Amino acid sequence: MLVPDTVNSTLDDTPLLASAGRTFSPPAALTRDRADARHYVRVTLVLVCLLYVSLGVALFRLIPAWLLLLVVPLIYLRLALALHELLHAASAPEVPAFHRLTMIFETPIGLGYREHRAIHFAHHRFASTDRDPERYQIIGGAWRAFGNALISPEHALVTWIRGHGLSRQLAGEMAVRFIAFVAVAAIAPSVFLVYWIALRLSVGFASFVFHHVLHSLHGRLGTFPLPVPRAVMRIAEVLFGREPLLILTEHERHHEWPRVRARDLPLLPEPPA
């Protein structure tokens, strides 16, 4: 049974459990604005198109399928970081319909931009608590968390429908995503399978880092620095850019002040303990 769409476009990403004694309020010049939203709309569009082109040339045998195992992770991980910034910068009505579909063929049944934004903002508001919708990816050991991250697209869909029902808009967008997934996969199933495996491993890895690695430390839940040597981060900066990686290296500040641009997070003071 279809239900009315009840997703609020003016969601709050402010931590509910933020320190009552917080004394620092970031200046408005450091917070994301419409120019940032337009920038990340362009960046994410380019990266999604690069995924499409990579898949397309492989489907039509212009490159060997195994190259997708190298190309897809590089594109997707940068896309995930850029999309994260866009989620904080713009609501669903403020992004193009193409972005609202959030269609990269990682699953035949999944959610769109509107729902992912609501889930992410709830994660910020209730981080690591029982009300955090991403808690299932945070708790437990690393292998359990990684396994949950691998199925996060389907888990998010099931949890969302249980909690919010299936609106007519979501059902329509899901139908578009399902038809596109099947149509593209049918062109060359074996090649598409390679793309899908590369993409799902990338989705799982990114979600594992965003949730378990940054919010669980020796069984203790919270928000923690990325435990990666500086040399590794320098290589990652070459591959993905310095600004996107600041969401990971400055994740404590990001959770304390989620409306501040990634590139400006190092300018903020240490978050309260």
C-alpha positions as CSV (number, residue, x, y, z in Angstrom):
1,M,0.0,0.0,0.0
2,L,1.4,3.4,-1.0
3,V,1.6,6.1,1.6
4,P,2.1,9.9,1.3
5,D,5.7,11.2,1.1
6,T,6.5,12.4,4.6
7,V,10.2,13.2,4.2
8,N,11.0,16.7,5.5
9,S,13.2,18.7,3.2
10,T,14.4,21.0,6.0
11,L,16.2,18.3,8.0
12,D,18.4,19.1,10.9
13,D,22.0,17.6,11.0
14,T,22.9,19.2,14.3
15,P,24.0,16.6,16.9
16,L,21.2,16.1,19.4
17,L,23.8,15.2,22.1
18,A,26.1,18.1,21.4
19,S,27.7,19.6,24.5
20,A,25.3,22.0,26.2
21,G,28.4,24.1,27.1
22,R,29.5,24.6,23.5
23,T,31.1,28.0,23.2
24,F,32.1,28.1,19.6
25,S,29.8,28.9,16.7
26,P,31.5,28.8,13.3
27,P,31.2,32.1,11.3
28,A,28.7,32.0,8.5
29,A,31.6,32.4,5.9
30,L,32.7,28.9,6.7
31,T,29.3,27.2,6.2
32,R,28.1,25.7,3.0
33,D,26.0,27.9,0.7
34,R,24.2,27.6,-2.6
35,A,27.5,28.1,-4.5
36,D,28.9,25.0,-2.8
37,A,25.7,23.1,-3.7
38,R,26.1,24.0,-7.3
39,H,29.7,23.0,-7.3
40,Y,29.0,19.6,-5.8
41,V,26.1,19.1,-8.2
42,R,28.6,19.5,-11.1
43,V,31.2,17.4,-9.5
44,T,28.9,14.5,-8.7
45,L,27.4,14.7,-12.2
46,V,30.8,14.4,-13.8
47,L,31.8,11.5,-11.6
48,V,28.5,9.6,-12.3
49,C,29.0,10.1,-16.0
50,L,32.5,8.8,-15.7
51,L,31.1,5.6,-14.1
52,Y,28.6,5.4,-16.9
53,V,31.3,5.8,-19.6
54,S,33.5,3.2,-17.9
55,L,30.7,0.7,-17.8
56,G,29.6,1.6,-21.3
57,V,33.0,1.1,-23.0
58,A,33.4,-2.2,-21.1
59,L,29.9,-3.4,-22.1
60,F,30.6,-2.8,-25.7
61,R,34.0,-4.5,-25.5
62,L,36.1,-1.4,-26.1
63,I,38.2,-2.2,-23.0
64,P,38.6,-5.5,-21.1
65,A,36.1,-5.9,-18.3
66,W,38.9,-6.5,-15.7
67,L,39.9,-2.8,-16.0
68,L,36.6,-2.0,-14.2
69,L,38.1,-3.5,-11.0
70,L,40.6,-0.7,-11.1
71,V,38.6,2.2,-12.5
72,V,35.3,1.8,-10.6
73,P,36.8,2.1,-7.0
74,L,38.8,5.2,-7.9
75,I,35.7,6.9,-9.4
76,Y,33.2,5.7,-6.8
77,L,35.2,6.6,-3.7
78,R,35.6,10.2,-5.0
79,L,31.9,10.2,-5.8
80,A,31.0,9.1,-2.3
81,L,32.9,11.9,-0.7
82,A,31.5,14.5,-3.1
83,L,28.0,13.2,-2.7
84,H,28.4,13.4,1.1
85,E,29.2,17.1,0.8
86,L,26.2,17.6,-1.5
87,L,23.9,15.9,1.0
88,H,24.8,18.5,3.5
89,A,24.6,21.4,1.1
90,A,21.3,20.8,-0.7
91,S,17.9,19.2,-0.1
92,A,16.2,16.9,-2.6
93,P,14.1,19.7,-4.2
94,E,17.3,21.7,-4.7
95,V,19.1,19.1,-6.8
96,P,18.3,17.9,-10.4
97,A,16.0,14.9,-10.9
98,F,19.0,13.0,-12.1
99,H,20.6,13.4,-8.7
100,R,17.4,12.5,-6.9
101,L,17.4,9.1,-8.6
102,T,21.0,8.4,-7.3
103,M,21.3,5.7,-10.0
104,I,24.7,4.0,-10.4
105,F,23.4,0.4,-10.6
106,E,24.7,-0.7,-7.2
107,T,21.4,-2.4,-6.6
108,P,18.2,-3.1,-8.5
109,I,16.2,-2.0,-5.4
110,G,17.4,0.9,-3.5
111,L,16.6,4.4,-2.1
112,G,17.2,7.8,-3.7
113,Y,18.8,11.1,-2.7
114,R,15.9,12.2,-0.6
115,E,15.9,9.1,1.6
116,H,19.7,8.8,1.8
117,R,19.9,12.4,3.0
118,A,17.3,11.8,5.7
119,I,19.2,8.7,6.9
120,H,22.5,10.5,6.9
121,F,21.1,13.5,8.8
122,A,19.6,11.1,11.4
123,H,23.1,9.5,11.7
124,H,24.5,13.0,12.5
125,R,21.7,13.8,14.9
126,F,21.8,10.6,16.9
127,A,25.4,9.4,16.1
128,S,26.2,5.9,17.5
129,T,23.1,5.8,19.7
130,D,20.2,3.4,19.5
131,R,18.4,5.9,17.3
132,D,21.3,6.1,14.8
133,P,20.0,4.3,11.6
134,E,23.6,3.4,10.7
135,R,24.4,1.8,14.1
136,Y,24.2,-1.7,12.6
137,Q,27.3,-0.8,10.6
138,I,29.1,0.6,13.6
139,I,28.7,-2.0,16.4
140,G,30.5,-5.3,16.6
141,G,33.7,-6.5,15.2
142,A,35.3,-5.3,12.0
143,W,34.2,-8.3,9.9
144,R,30.6,-8.1,11.1
145,A,30.6,-4.4,10.4
146,F,32.1,-4.8,6.9
147,G,29.5,-7.5,6.1
148,N,26.7,-5.1,7.1
149,A,28.3,-2.4,5.0
150,L,28.2,-4.7,2.0
151,I,24.5,-5.1,2.2
152,S,23.8,-1.5,3.3
153,P,21.8,-0.5,0.2
154,E,19.2,-3.2,0.7
155,H,19.3,-2.9,4.5
156,A,18.6,0.8,4.1
157,L,15.6,0.2,1.8
158,V,14.0,-2.4,4.1
159,T,14.5,-0.3,7.2
160,W,13.2,2.8,5.4
161,I,10.0,1.1,4.2
162,R,9.4,-0.4,7.6
163,G,9.7,3.0,9.3
164,H,8.2,5.3,6.6
165,G,6.2,3.1,4.3
166,L,6.4,3.2,0.5
167,S,5.4,6.5,-1.0
168,R,4.2,6.9,-4.6
169,Q,7.3,9.0,-5.4
170,L,9.7,6.4,-3.9
171,A,7.9,3.6,-5.7
172,G,8.1,5.4,-9.0
173,E,11.8,6.2,-8.6
174,M,12.5,2.6,-7.5
175,A,10.7,1.3,-10.7
176,V,13.0,3.6,-12.9
177,R,16.1,2.3,-11.1
178,F,15.0,-1.3,-11.4
179,I,14.2,-1.1,-15.1
180,A,17.5,0.7,-15.8
181,F,19.5,-1.9,-13.8
182,V,17.9,-4.8,-15.7
183,A,18.3,-3.2,-19.1
184,V,21.9,-2.3,-18.6
185,A,22.8,-5.7,-17.1
186,A,21.1,-7.4,-20.1
187,I,23.5,-5.8,-22.6
188,A,26.5,-8.0,-21.5
189,P,25.7,-9.8,-18.2
190,S,29.2,-11.1,-17.6
191,V,30.8,-7.6,-18.0
192,F,28.1,-6.0,-15.9
193,L,28.8,-8.6,-13.1
194,V,32.4,-7.4,-13.0
195,Y,31.2,-3.8,-12.7
196,W,28.7,-4.7,-10.0
197,I,31.3,-6.6,-8.0
198,A,33.7,-3.7,-8.2
199,L,31.0,-1.2,-7.3
200,R,29.6,-3.2,-4.4
201,L,33.0,-3.8,-2.8
202,S,33.6,0.0,-3.2
203,V,30.3,0.8,-1.6
204,G,30.9,-1.6,1.2
205,F,34.5,-0.3,1.8
206,A,33.3,3.3,1.9
207,S,30.4,2.6,4.2
208,F,32.6,0.6,6.5
209,V,35.1,3.4,6.8
210,F,32.5,6.1,7.2
211,H,30.7,4.2,10.0
212,H,32.7,1.5,11.7
213,V,36.2,2.9,11.4
214,L,35.2,6.4,12.3
215,H,32.7,5.6,15.0
216,S,34.1,2.5,16.8
217,L,37.4,2.3,18.7
218,H,38.2,-1.0,20.5
219,G,34.5,-1.5,21.1
220,R,33.9,2.1,22.3
221,L,31.4,4.0,20.3
222,G,31.8,7.7,19.4
223,T,33.5,9.8,16.7
224,F,37.2,9.2,16.3
225,P,40.1,10.3,14.0
226,L,40.9,8.2,11.0
227,P,43.5,5.7,12.2
228,V,45.6,5.8,9.0
229,P,49.3,6.7,8.7
230,R,50.1,10.1,7.2
231,A,52.0,8.4,4.3
232,V,48.9,6.5,3.3
233,M,46.8,9.7,3.4
234,R,49.3,11.5,1.1
235,I,48.8,8.7,-1.5
236,A,45.0,9.0,-1.0
237,E,45.2,12.8,-1.5
238,V,46.8,12.2,-4.9
239,L,44.0,9.8,-5.9
240,F,41.0,11.5,-4.4
241,G,42.0,15.1,-3.6
242,R,42.8,16.7,-0.3
243,E,39.4,18.4,0.3
244,P,37.2,15.3,0.1
245,L,39.5,13.4,2.4
246,L,39.1,16.1,5.1
247,I,35.7,14.7,5.8
248,L,37.5,11.6,7.0
249,T,40.6,13.1,8.7
250,E,38.5,15.9,10.4
251,H,35.5,13.7,11.1
252,E,35.2,14.8,14.8
253,R,35.0,18.4,13.7
254,H,32.6,17.4,10.9
255,H,30.2,15.8,13.4
256,E,30.4,18.7,15.8
257,W,29.9,21.3,13.1
258,P,28.3,19.5,10.1
259,R,27.4,22.6,8.2
260,V,31.0,23.8,7.8
261,R,32.7,23.1,4.4
262,A,35.1,20.2,4.4
263,R,38.0,22.4,3.4
264,D,37.4,24.8,6.3
265,L,37.2,22.1,9.0
266,P,40.9,22.5,10.0
267,L,40.2,26.1,10.9
268,L,37.9,25.1,13.7
269,P,38.9,24.4,17.3
270,E,39.1,20.9,18.8
271,P,35.6,19.6,19.5
272,P,34.7,19.4,23.2
273,A,35.5,16.1,24.7
